[in-house]
Amino acid sequence: MKRSFVLVLVSLLLILAACGNKKSTDTTGSEKKNEKAEVNLYTSRHYDVDNELYKKFEDETGIKVNVIKGEADELIERIKREGTATQADLFLTADVGRLYRAKEQGLLQEVSSDKLSKQIPEKFRDSDDMWVGLTKRARVLVYNKDKVKPEELSTYEALVDNKWKGRFLVRSSESVYNQSLLASFIEIDGEEKAKEWAQGIVDNMARSPEGGDRDQAKGIAAGIGDVAIMNTYYLGQMLNSQDSEEVKVAEQLGIFFPNQETTGTHVNISGAGVVNGSKNADNALKLLEFLTGEEAQFTFAEANYEYPVNPDVEPAELLKSWGEFKEQEIPLEVLGENNAKAIMLFNEVGWK
């Protein structure tokens, strides 16, 4: 009888232990289920359309997008400073030169998928799969339609002609867009010719460089100059601005894609890379796949007048109205590789 009692007691203890173990397992599963799915995005872009797309991604996936904004170089330094403790998962910026810098400093990791390969042509992806393009923009000529005929324009190189002396407007050499433009000339024509071009532009400036691309457009409208260099999306934004004065300025301008008979118009990108050591790398990849999908690419084009990188998505009607154009056929990585040389040449010719 005593032996039977002991056996029953042992059996009860085993059952209780089993129940305790099951409860522990269930709790762990519940904790995992309640973990917050998120991706921490460090971005230098500042457009409302981006926030709209992040919200849509959250609604579709349940993955929360935490947005940390700042200047590109500041974000790069922040990621470096944070080191292995960084919360950054995805670095997004508006120029390939900054993506190249982040890659060279070991801040990005290799990431790829069949979906990304399908949605982004090879020319807009890093050769080591460290970053991908999200949107593209062309750096074009804009001109006063009352003072300049489009047949007077041809190439970037022709802007150094003496007939444009005192008529040309451009932002400073600190602009990464201008740095990448000159970097492309270094790749195509070599340093000597690139320097000659930069010197010729300085000689033809209507004023010392100031302001951004919009300010060059306003300078044309104010009669300070007749021709300027701008990114296409700025003109699109001005033509559709809530500010009637910006619209009025933009309506006075014509747009010209230079070098169509030679090397093609300079193109740059907004792009992103997954941060090395990211704690949510899978979610970062999902966000990249979403932003390069057809719906997001269409939204970028319609709302911000950027050209899609996804070949299955057509440009916005405004961009199509400007016509098709030939693009520079150089690896985008060289814009980063030649960045330091471009800055050096700008300094040598006195391009402020």
Sequence and secondary structure as in RCSB ss.txt:
>XXXX:A:sequence
MKRSFVLVLVSLLLILAACGNKKSTDTTGSEKKNEKAEVNLYTSRHYDVDNELYKKFEDETGIKVNVIKGEADEL
IERIKREGTATQADLFLTADVGRLYRAKEQGLLQEVSSDKLSKQIPEKFRDSDDMWVGLTKRARVLVYNKDKVKP
EELSTYEALVDNKWKGRFLVRSSESVYNQSLLASFIEIDGEEKAKEWAQGIVDNMARSPEGGDRDQAKGIAAGIG
DVAIMNTYYLGQMLNSQDSEEVKVAEQLGIFFPNQETTGTHVNISGAGVVNGSKNADNALKLLEFLTGEEAQFTF
AEANYEYPVNPDVEPAELLKSWGEFKEQEIPLEVLGENNAKAIMLFNEVGWK
>XXXX:A:secstr
 HHHHHHHHHHHHHHHHHHHHHHHHHHHHHHHHHS  EEEEEE    HHHHHHHHHHHHHH  EEEEEE  HHHH
HHHHHHHGGG    EEEES HHHHHHHHHTT B     HHHHHHS GGGB TTSS EEEEEEEEEEEEETTT  G
GG   SGGGGSGGGTTTEE   TT HHHHHHHHHHHHHH HHHHHHHHHHHHHHBSS   S HHHHHHHHHTTS 
SEEEEEHHHHHHHHT S HHHHHHHHTEEEE   TTTT B EEEEEEEEBTT TTHHHHHHHHHHHTSHHHHHHH
HHHH  EESSTTS   HHHHHT    B  S THHHHHTHHHHHHHHHHHT  
